[in-house]
Amino acid sequence: MQALIRFDTTDADAFLDTYATASERRDQAGLTQLQLWREKGTSAVWGLYDVADREKVAEWLSSETGLRDALSGTEAHYLRTV
């Protein structure tokens, strides 16, 4: 399963700095980053991930304090290849 996650940031640069330091916790949540993009004209950052455990991902999104401080919201879409 994959997840496409939109991170609505208050400051994309600050978010990306914090995001870079959270790689071990992402790994522990069962996320493998495939791609990361910045949306042109906004401060949104999008990530595409392989997901091992959807529940762990949801927990990571709600508990990752360092990231939450730089976010105004997130939206995760869980996808399967057809």
N, C-alpha and C positions, 0 to 999 in steps of 0.2 A: 504494500500500500504506500502511496505517496501523500504528502501534505503540501499544500500551497498555502503559505501563511503570509498575510499582509500585516506588517507592523506599522501602525500609524504613529510616527515619532513627532516629538516636539522639536528635536534637533537631530537630523539624520547622522551628522558626523559624530556627535556624542554617543548616539545609540550604537553606531558601528564600532566605536572604540570599546564600549562595554560588551557588545556582542562578541567581539574577538576574544575577550578574556573568559567567556562563558563556554568555550568549546568542550571542556571536560564534562560540564553539567549537561550539555546537549547530548553528548555521547551516552551518558548514564540514563538519559530519558529515552534512549533508543532512536534518536534522530541522526541521520547521516545527511549532511548538507550536499546537495547536488548543484544548486545554482543560488546566487544572491544578486538581486537587482535593486537599483534605486529608481523610483518612478520619476520620470522627467516632469519638472514643473511642480512637484510636491515634495514633502518630506517623508513620504512613505517608502518603506523598504519591503521588498517581497523576497521570500525564500522558498525554494523547492527542496523537499527532503524525502528520503526513504524513511519509512516509519516501521519500527519493530513492534511498538505497543502504543496504541492510540490513547489509552488511559494515562500512561506515563507522560505522553506529550501534553495532554491537557493539564496535568499536574505541574509540569515544568512551566508552561505558559502562565499559570496562575501564581506560581511561587518564586519565579526568578526575579527577585527584588531589584537587582541592579538594572535589569532591562525595563521593568515596569516603571521605574522612576523617569525613564526617557520616552515613555509611551503615552499616547492619549487613547490607545485602543489596539486590539488585534482581532483578526478574523482568520480562522483556519478552515480550510476546505480539504477533506480527506477524499482521495481519488484512487481508483483502481484502473489499471490498463485493461482495455477491452480488445 
